Amino acid sequence: METLIAQSRLFRNKIARAFAFEGTAAVNRFGEVDMAALLEEFRDPEGSDVFGPFIPSHFGVFDPAQDTVAELASLLWSVRTAGRRYRMVSLGAAPGEWAVRAERSYKKLFPNGDYMSFNFEGDPEHVELTKAFLRNNHANIEKNVLVHAVIAEKDGWAYFPVINSDIDWGAGIAALSESPDDLDSKVNMTEIARRDRIAANGGKPLEFRTVQAVSLRSLLDRAGEVDFIHSDIQGSEEAVFTANIEAMNERVRICCIGTHGSGIESALLDVFAEHRWNCDCAFPCVMQDDRVIRDGIFVWSNPRRGWNTQRRITSWLVGKKYLRGSKQSGRVVAGLTESLSIFVLN
């Protein structure tokens, strides 16, 4: 744990340097990021910051707990050190606040930059909610692609629990197979997960929906280099990132993962360390009676892709290298549309 604390301090030092606060304004004596200072560069002319207010206001509320600070700070870090092309991926995307945050912050620094996000959500009612959230918060619909599918360790089909979408935000993949006909024999849920889904759904028997499963590698093959991944996939993170780590080595700069179990965290630390990623921030989850009562947050950066500000400086000097333009964006969306169910927002 002392090693993780030291690595978290390294992350905060990177944040301070990247935002040119020289180690003073961006962090306080307790090591928490001073969000007022961090957001100053991203405020709009009216003085409101890029993280709010949201519509409806109860989504995306800023919680000053360290884990939330780490999420927000890692997103801003990815934006502040980006070039004239920026790609963000949100896994478990509902209600859509990470897409809105990414677009607002990136467009503040790069108004004419080439921005796109890919947002995956497994529950159809949460997909509808995310559509409405993006509309209500004036997101560019063409640049924030919403996909009704789950990210998994491999391409195929998955069972996703039928949930009470008003109150249940903890559902994840219950079965995965190359064929939808084999899913019944592949169901793998803990007893706690079963009880939680049933309780949240008013005691109704557990049921599943069949949804398309897409490997992270398949997504990255279509999206190209990704600056930031935000993941909240409710216990599937070990399988997904372990199976796709080599693709991430090639394509991903920064990854912020919500964790849902101490064993999962240990496995992720091992695989990212084996592949020489930097663990820049580590707030382990809180467990009680084998149940996660507070998600963990881990941030990793890829030394192969670089995070330093030189990339941003170079992007201004050689703008065409980074600014791919609408034709490239169109090809990305077209490639996804060939195999995924894209929800086009009108």
C-alpha positions in Angstrom: 0.0 0.0 0.0 2.9 2.4 0.7 4.0 1.9 -2.9 0.5 2.8 -4.1 0.4 5.9 -2.0 3.8 7.0 -3.5 2.4 6.3 -7.0 -0.6 8.4 -6.2 1.6 11.3 -5.2 3.4 10.9 -8.5 0.1 11.3 -10.3 -0.7 14.4 -8.4 2.7 15.9 -9.2 2.0 15.1 -12.9 -1.3 16.9 -12.6 0.4 19.9 -11.1 3.1 20.1 -13.8 0.7 19.6 -16.7 -1.5 22.4 -15.5 1.5 24.7 -14.9 0.6 25.3 -11.2 4.1 24.4 -10.2 3.0 22.1 -7.4 1.1 24.7 -5.3 -2.4 25.6 -6.5 -3.3 22.2 -8.0 -2.9 20.1 -4.8 -3.3 20.8 -1.1 -1.4 19.6 1.9 -3.6 16.5 2.2 -2.9 15.5 -1.4 -6.4 16.1 -2.7 -6.6 18.0 -5.9 -7.9 21.6 -5.5 -10.6 21.4 -8.1 -11.3 25.2 -8.1 -7.7 25.7 -9.2 -7.7 22.8 -11.6 -10.8 24.0 -13.4 -9.8 27.6 -13.7 -8.4 27.1 -17.2 -11.6 25.3 -18.3 -14.2 27.9 -17.2 -16.5 29.4 -19.8 -16.9 33.1 -20.3 -19.9 33.2 -18.0 -17.8 31.7 -15.2 -19.4 28.3 -14.8 -17.1 25.3 -15.0 -17.1 22.5 -17.6 -18.6 20.0 -15.1 -21.9 21.6 -14.5 -24.6 22.4 -14.0 -26.1 19.3 -15.7 -29.7 18.7 -16.7 -31.1 16.9 -14.7 -29.1 18.4 -11.9 -28.9 15.2 -9.8 -26.7 13.5 -12.4 -23.0 14.3 -12.5 -22.9 16.0 -9.1 -19.4 16.6 -8.0 -18.4 14.6 -4.9 -15.2 15.9 -3.2 -14.2 12.4 -2.2 -10.7 11.5 -3.4 -11.8 8.9 -5.8 -14.0 11.3 -7.7 -11.2 13.9 -7.7 -9.0 11.3 -9.3 -11.5 10.6 -12.0 -12.0 14.2 -12.9 -8.3 15.1 -12.6 -7.3 12.2 -14.9 -9.8 13.3 -17.5 -8.5 16.9 -17.4 -5.0 15.6 -17.5 -5.8 13.7 -20.7 -7.3 16.8 -22.3 -4.6 19.2 -21.2 -1.9 17.0 -22.6 -3.7 16.1 -25.8 -3.3 17.4 -29.3 -5.7 18.6 -32.0 -7.3 15.1 -32.1 -9.0 13.6 -29.1 -10.8 10.3 -28.5 -12.5 9.2 -25.3 -14.2 5.9 -24.5 -16.8 5.5 -21.8 -17.6 1.9 -20.7 -20.8 1.7 -18.7 -21.6 5.1 -20.0 -25.0 6.0 -18.4 -26.1 8.6 -17.7 -23.5 10.2 -20.1 -21.8 12.7 -17.9 -18.3 11.6 -18.9 -19.0 12.3 -22.6 -20.3 15.7 -21.7 -17.4 16.5 -19.4 -14.9 15.3 -22.1 -16.4 17.3 -24.9 -16.8 20.5 -22.8 -13.2 20.4 -21.5 -11.6 19.5 -24.8 -13.5 22.1 -26.8 -12.5 24.8 -24.2 -8.8 24.2 -25.1 -9.3 23.1 -28.7 -12.4 24.8 -30.2 -11.6 23.5 -33.7 -10.1 20.2 -32.6 -11.2 16.8 -33.8 -13.2 15.4 -30.9 -15.1 12.1 -30.7 -16.3 9.8 -27.9 -17.6 6.2 -27.9 -20.1 5.3 -25.2 -21.2 1.8 -24.4 -24.2 0.9 -22.3 -25.8 -2.5 -21.8 -29.2 -1.6 -20.4 -31.7 -0.3 -23.0 -33.5 2.0 -20.6 -30.1 3.5 -19.5 -29.4 4.0 -23.2 -32.5 6.1 -23.5 -31.6 8.0 -20.4 -28.2 8.7 -21.9 -29.7 9.9 -25.1 -31.8 12.4 -23.2 -28.8 13.5 -21.1 -26.7 14.2 -24.1 -29.5 16.2 -25.7 -30.3 18.1 -22.6 -26.7 19.1 -22.1 -26.1 20.2 -25.7 -23.6 17.5 -26.6 -22.7 17.3 -30.2 -24.7 14.2 -31.2 -22.5 13.3 -34.2 -19.4 13.4 -32.1 -20.6 11.4 -29.1 -21.4 7.9 -30.4 -23.8 5.9 -28.2 -23.7 2.1 -28.6 -26.2 -0.3 -27.1 -23.7 -3.1 -26.4 -21.4 -4.3 -23.7 -17.6 -4.3 -23.8 -16.2 -7.8 -23.0 -13.0 -9.7 -23.3 -14.0 -11.1 -26.7 -16.6 -10.4 -29.4 -19.9 -12.3 -29.1 -23.1 -12.1 -27.2 -23.9 -11.5 -23.5 -26.7 -11.8 -21.0 -27.4 -8.5 -19.2 -29.8 -8.6 -16.3 -33.2 -7.0 -16.6 -33.1 -4.3 -14.0 -35.0 -1.5 -12.4 -33.1 1.2 -14.3 -34.3 4.0 -11.9 -32.3 2.7 -9.0 -30.0 -0.1 -10.1 -26.7 1.1 -11.4 -24.7 -2.1 -10.5 -25.6 -4.6 -13.2 -22.9 -6.2 -15.3 -22.4 -9.1 -17.8 -24.0 -12.3 -16.5 -22.9 -14.6 -19.3 -20.7 -14.4 -22.4 -20.5 -16.6 -25.5 -19.7 -16.5 -29.1 -23.2 -17.7 -29.9 -26.4 -16.4 -28.3 -27.8 -20.0 -28.2 -25.1 -20.9 -25.6 -25.7 -18.2 -23.1 -27.9 -20.2 -20.7 -25.1 -22.6 -20.0 -22.6 -19.7 -19.4 -24.4 -17.7 -16.7 -21.8 -16.8 -14.0 -23.0 -14.5 -11.2 -22.1 -14.4 -7.6 -24.9 -15.0 -5.1 -24.6 -11.4 -3.8 -25.0 -10.1 -7.4 -28.1 -12.2 -7.9 -29.6 -11.0 -4.6 -28.8 -7.4 -5.3 -30.4 -7.5 -8.8 -33.6 -9.2 -7.5 -33.9 -6.8 -4.5 -33.5 -3.7 -6.7 -36.1 -5.1 -9.1 -38.8 -5.4 -6.4 -38.3 -9.1 -5.7 -39.0 -10.2 -9.3 -37.3 -13.3 -10.5 -34.0 -12.7 -12.2 -34.2 -12.3 -16.0 -31.7 -11.5 -18.8 -31.6 -9.7 -22.0 -29.3 -10.7 -24.9 -27.0 -7.9 -26.0 -24.1 -7.7 -28.4 -20.6 -8.0 -26.8 -17.7 -6.2 -28.3 -14.1 -6.7 -27.4 -12.0 -3.7 -26.4 -9.6 -4.7 -29.2 -12.4 -4.5 -31.8 -13.3 -1.0 -30.6 -9.7 0.2 -30.6 -9.2 -1.2 -34.1 -11.9 1.1 -35.3 -11.4 4.1 -33.1 -7.6 4.4 -33.5 -5.5 6.0 -30.8 -7.6 6.7 -27.6 -6.6 9.4 -25.2 -8.8 8.5 -22.3 -10.8 5.4 -21.2 -13.3 5.7 -18.4 -14.5 2.3 -17.2 -17.3 1.4 -14.8 -18.3 -2.1 -15.9 -19.3 -3.6 -12.6 -16.9 -6.4 -12.1 -16.0 -7.2 -15.7 -12.9 -5.0 -15.6 -10.5 -7.8 -14.8 -11.6 -10.0 -17.7 -11.8 -7.1 -20.2 -8.5 -5.4 -19.5 -6.5 -8.5 -19.0 -7.6 -10.0 -22.3 -7.1 -6.7 -24.2 -4.0 -5.3 -22.6 -1.8 -5.7 -25.7 -4.3 -3.7 -27.8 -4.2 -1.0 -25.1 -0.4 -0.9 -25.2 -0.7 0.1 -28.8 -3.6 2.5 -28.8 -4.5 3.9 -25.3 -2.8 6.8 -23.4 -4.7 7.0 -20.1 -7.1 4.6 -18.4 -9.3 5.3 -15.4 -11.0 2.2 -14.0 -13.7 1.9 -11.4 -13.0 -1.3 -9.5 -15.4 -3.7 -7.8 -13.4 -6.1 -5.7 -10.1 -6.5 -4.0 -9.2 -9.5 -6.1 -9.9 -7.6 -9.3 -7.7 -4.8 -8.2 -4.8 -7.2 -7.4 -5.2 -8.8 -10.9 -5.3 -5.4 -12.6 -2.2 -4.2 -10.8 -0.3 -7.3 -11.9 -1.3 -7.2 -15.5 -0.7 -3.4 -15.9 2.7 -3.7 -14.1 3.7 -6.7 -16.3 3.0 -4.5 -19.4 4.9 -1.5 -17.9 2.0 0.9 -17.4 2.4 3.5 -14.7 -0.1 3.2 -11.8 -0.6 6.9 -11.3 -3.4 6.8 -8.8 -4.8 4.0 -6.6 -7.8 4.3 -4.3 -8.9 0.7 -3.5 -12.5 -0.2 -3.1 -14.1 -0.6 0.3 -15.5 -4.0 1.0 -17.9 -5.2 3.7 -19.1 -8.8 4.0 -17.9 -9.5 0.5 -19.9 -6.6 -0.9 -18.4 -3.5 -2.4 -19.8 -0.5 -0.5 -17.6 2.0 -2.3 -16.0 1.6 -5.7 -12.2 1.9 -6.1 -10.6 4.2 -8.6 -7.3 3.3 -10.4 -5.6 5.4 -13.0 -2.9 4.0 -15.3 -0.9 5.8 -18.0 0.9 4.2 -20.9 4.6 5.2 -21.3 4.6 4.1 -24.9 1.9 6.7 -25.8 3.3 9.6 -23.6 1.4 12.1 -21.5 3.7 15.0 -21.6 2.9 18.5 -22.8 5.3 18.2 -25.7 2.6 16.5 -27.7 0.3 19.5 -27.3 3.0 21.9 -28.4 3.8 19.8 -31.4 0.2 19.6 -32.3 0.0 23.4 -32.7 3.1 23.5 -34.9 2.0 20.6 -37.1 -1.8 20.9 -36.9 -2.6 18.8 -39.9 -0.9 15.8 -38.4 -3.4 15.7 -35.5 -6.4 17.4 -37.0 -8.0 14.5 -38.9 -11.1 16.3 -39.9 -14.7 15.1 -40.6 -13.7 12.6 -43.2 -11.7 10.5 -40.7 -14.5 10.8 -38.1 -17.0 9.7 -40.7 -14.9 6.6 -41.5 -14.7 5.7 -37.8 -18.5 5.9 -37.4 -19.1 4.0 -40.6 -16.7 1.3 -39.4 -18.6 0.9 -36.2 -22.0 1.0 -37.8 -21.0 -2.1 -39.9 -21.1 -4.3 -36.8 -22.7 -2.3 -33.9 -26.2 -0.9 -33.2 -25.5 2.9 -33.3 -28.3 5.1 -31.8 -28.4 8.2 -33.9 -29.9 11.1 -31.9 -32.1 13.5 -33.8 
